[in-house]
Amino acid sequence: MTDSDVQELFRTRAQAVRRRDIDLFLSTQIGELEFASSDGYLSLSDMQLDILYVHEESDIERVALVKETYTRPERGDRSSFLLYFLTNTTQGWRIYRVR
């Protein structure tokens, strides 16, 4: 997995939030995940992602530290720091857990 693979995965995720496109959003994950509900993310107006660090666990597993800044209708912005656990699937790199 290259830096551009990570960037593209999270770029797609942010684009899905902006478009409120559940299929595009779920294409970045292995399915609905605990702590990463598509309903919650798609209720946002916008989301900015800053990839702070990527750790290579193995050939098929990575962990990414990401700062997410959320724009919520009528509530203003807020930020979170999350760990994304990524795995290489037959469809490409996908998120399988978020903490």
N, C-alpha and C positions, 0 to 999 in steps of 0.2 A: 504494500500500500504506500503510495507516494503522498507527499503533502498535498498535491493537487487532487488526489482521490478524496482525502479528508475534506478539503475545501469544497469540492463539488457535492459531497454528501450533505454537508451542512448548508450549502447554498440552496440546494433543492429543498431542504427542510424549511428554510426561511421563506422561500418562494411559495411553498404550499400553504404556509400560514397566511401570507399576504393574499393569496388567491382563494383561501378557504377551500382548498382542494384536498379532501380526505384521502383519495386514492394516491395522490402524489405524496402526501404526508406519510401514509402507511408504507409507501415504497422505500422509505428510508429506514424502516424498522422491520423486524421479523413478524410483527403483528401488533396488536394492542399491548402496551406495556404498563406495568405498575409504575406510578410516578411520571408517566408520559402520555396521559390520556389524550387522544386526538380531539375529543370534545373541548377540553381545556385549552389546548393550543389553538384550535380553530376559532375560539371565541375572542382571540386577540385581534387588534387592528394591524399590528406589525410586530416583528421580532427581529432584533439584531443579534448576530452571533459573533463572538470573538473566540477563536480557538487559541487557547493559551499554551497548551502542551499536549503532545501525543507520545504515549509510552508504548513501545512494541513489546508485547508479552510473548508472542510467538509468531510464526508465519501466518496464522489464521486468526490472531486475536490482538486487538489494540485497545488502549484506554485513552480517552481524550478528556482533558479538562477544558470546559467551555464556559464562558460568561455569556449568559443570555439576558438581553434587555428587552422587556415586554412593554408594548404600548397597548393599554386596555381602554376601551371606549369609556369616557366619562370618569376614569379613575386615575389617569396619569401613568407614568412609567415606573417600573421597578426592575431590579436586576437580581439574578441568581447565579451561583457558581455550581455547575453540575459535572459529575463524572459520567461520561458515556462509554459503555462497553460495546465494542464493535467486533463483529466476526465476519469472516469471508465466507459467503454462501455461494451456491451455484448461480444466484442472480447478482452477485457482486457483494460489496461491503454493506452490512446492515447493522443497525443498533439493536442489541438484544437485552440491554439493561440500562437503567438510568438511576443514579443515586445523587 
